[in-house]
Amino acid sequence: MPHTYLFQPAVWTGTGTFWCADGQPLPAEGRTEVAHRPECWLLSGTLKVLGSPPVEFVNAYQIEPPGRDGAALKWSSENATLGKIHGTFSVVGSSILSVYRCEAAGYHGAEHYRWVDEYSYEATGVLLLEDRALSSWQVLLRRATSKASE
């Protein structure tokens, strides 16, 4: 089963739930675009938490293209709140795992992308500060299709 998320340029939209540190569930929606360039892959996305007031998280990753085995991809991101983040996407069977850290501020976390089908992934993640969970989320990602490809 070849993975489509990350490994093919596409736009993905998602809906799901975001939990703050207090455990209160809030609806969330997002959009992610994956683009491939010869020198790096780019992932840019937003996650809007529909609380009162709404909060939007913006992410932009630079991903090193995979080596020969394609099983692990290093990435980095600059986040206005968290600072410089480094991580790795690892392919494990029907899953893509991402583990990341921000050494300067003590933030770290993980995200799990479970393959549902070539057009859908379930993303589940957590952000921690030292040993305390700050937030977590679970979003169903759906690959957008264009009229030209249908």
C-alpha positions as CSV (number, residue, x, y, z in Angstrom):
1,M,0.0,0.0,0.0
2,P,1.7,3.2,-1.1
3,H,1.1,6.2,1.1
4,T,-0.5,9.2,-0.5
5,Y,-0.3,11.7,2.4
6,L,3.1,13.5,2.1
7,F,4.2,11.3,-0.7
8,Q,2.0,12.9,-3.4
9,P,1.4,16.7,-3.9
10,A,-2.1,17.4,-2.9
11,V,-4.5,19.5,-0.8
12,W,-6.1,17.9,2.2
13,T,-9.0,19.2,4.3
14,G,-10.0,17.9,7.7
15,T,-12.5,18.1,10.5
16,G,-12.4,16.7,14.0
17,T,-11.8,17.6,17.6
18,F,-9.2,19.6,19.5
19,W,-8.6,19.3,23.3
20,C,-7.0,22.0,25.3
21,A,-5.0,21.2,28.5
22,D,-8.3,21.3,30.5
23,G,-9.7,18.3,28.4
24,Q,-12.6,20.3,26.9
25,P,-13.3,19.1,23.4
26,L,-13.7,21.8,20.7
27,P,-14.6,21.3,17.0
28,A,-11.7,21.9,14.6
29,E,-11.2,22.2,10.9
30,G,-8.1,22.3,8.8
31,R,-6.4,22.5,5.4
32,T,-3.0,21.2,4.4
33,E,-1.2,21.5,1.1
34,V,1.8,19.3,0.2
35,A,4.1,20.4,-2.6
36,H,7.2,18.7,-3.9
37,R,10.2,20.7,-5.1
38,P,13.5,19.1,-6.1
39,E,15.4,20.4,-3.0
40,C,12.6,19.8,-0.4
41,W,9.0,19.0,0.1
42,L,6.8,21.7,1.6
43,L,3.8,21.2,3.9
44,S,1.7,24.2,4.7
45,G,-1.4,24.1,6.8
46,T,-3.8,25.6,9.2
47,L,-5.9,24.2,12.0
48,K,-8.8,26.3,13.2
49,V,-10.2,25.5,16.6
50,L,-13.8,26.7,16.7
51,G,-13.9,27.9,20.3
52,S,-14.9,31.3,21.6
53,P,-12.9,33.0,20.3
54,P,-11.7,30.8,17.5
55,V,-8.0,30.2,17.4
56,E,-6.0,29.3,14.2
57,F,-2.7,27.4,14.2
58,V,-0.5,27.9,11.2
59,N,2.3,25.4,10.2
60,A,4.9,25.4,7.5
61,Y,7.3,22.5,7.2
62,Q,10.3,21.9,5.1
63,I,10.7,18.2,4.6
64,E,13.9,16.5,3.2
65,P,12.9,14.2,0.3
66,P,13.1,10.5,1.2
67,G,16.3,8.5,0.7
68,R,16.3,5.1,-1.1
69,D,14.1,3.3,1.5
70,G,11.6,6.2,1.8
71,A,10.8,5.1,5.4
72,A,12.0,8.3,7.3
73,L,11.9,11.9,6.4
74,K,13.4,14.7,8.5
75,W,11.5,18.0,8.7
76,S,11.8,21.4,10.3
77,S,9.4,24.2,11.0
78,E,9.5,27.7,12.4
79,N,6.5,28.4,14.6
80,A,5.6,31.9,16.0
81,T,4.6,30.4,19.4
82,L,6.9,27.4,19.8
83,G,10.0,28.5,17.9
84,K,12.2,26.2,15.7
85,I,10.9,22.7,15.6
86,H,12.7,19.6,14.3
87,G,11.0,16.2,13.6
88,T,10.9,13.0,11.7
89,F,8.1,11.4,9.7
90,S,8.5,7.6,9.8
91,V,6.5,5.1,7.7
92,V,5.5,2.1,9.7
93,G,3.1,-0.2,7.7
94,S,-0.3,1.5,7.3
95,S,0.8,4.5,9.5
96,I,3.0,7.5,9.3
97,L,4.4,8.6,12.7
98,S,5.8,12.1,13.4
99,V,7.9,12.8,16.5
100,Y,9.1,16.3,17.1
101,R,10.8,18.6,19.5
102,C,11.7,22.2,20.2
103,E,14.8,22.0,22.3
104,A,15.0,25.7,23.2
105,A,11.6,25.8,24.8
106,G,11.0,22.2,26.0
107,Y,8.0,21.5,23.7
108,H,7.7,18.1,22.1
109,G,5.1,15.8,20.8
110,A,3.9,13.2,18.3
111,E,1.4,12.8,15.6
112,H,0.0,9.6,14.1
113,Y,-1.5,9.4,10.6
114,R,-3.5,6.2,10.1
115,W,-4.2,5.3,6.5
116,V,-7.9,4.8,5.9
117,D,-7.7,4.7,2.1
118,E,-5.8,6.6,-0.6
119,Y,-8.0,9.7,-0.1
120,S,-8.3,9.6,3.8
121,Y,-6.1,9.6,6.8
122,E,-6.9,9.9,10.5
123,A,-4.5,12.3,12.2
124,T,-4.1,12.1,16.0
125,G,-1.6,14.1,17.9
126,V,-0.4,15.6,21.2
127,L,1.8,18.6,22.1
128,L,3.6,18.5,25.5
129,L,5.7,20.9,27.5
130,E,8.1,18.9,29.6
131,D,5.8,16.2,31.0
132,R,2.5,18.1,30.7
133,A,0.0,17.7,27.8
134,L,-0.9,21.2,26.4
135,S,-3.2,20.1,23.6
136,S,-4.3,17.1,21.6
137,W,-6.3,16.6,18.4
138,Q,-7.9,14.0,16.2
139,V,-8.8,15.0,12.6
140,L,-10.1,13.0,9.6
141,L,-8.1,14.3,6.6
142,R,-9.6,14.0,3.2
143,R,-7.7,14.5,-0.1
144,A,-9.3,17.2,-2.2
145,T,-10.1,16.2,-5.8
146,S,-10.1,18.6,-8.7
147,K,-12.5,18.4,-11.5
148,A,-9.6,17.9,-13.9
149,S,-8.6,14.6,-12.1
150,E,-12.1,13.2,-11.8
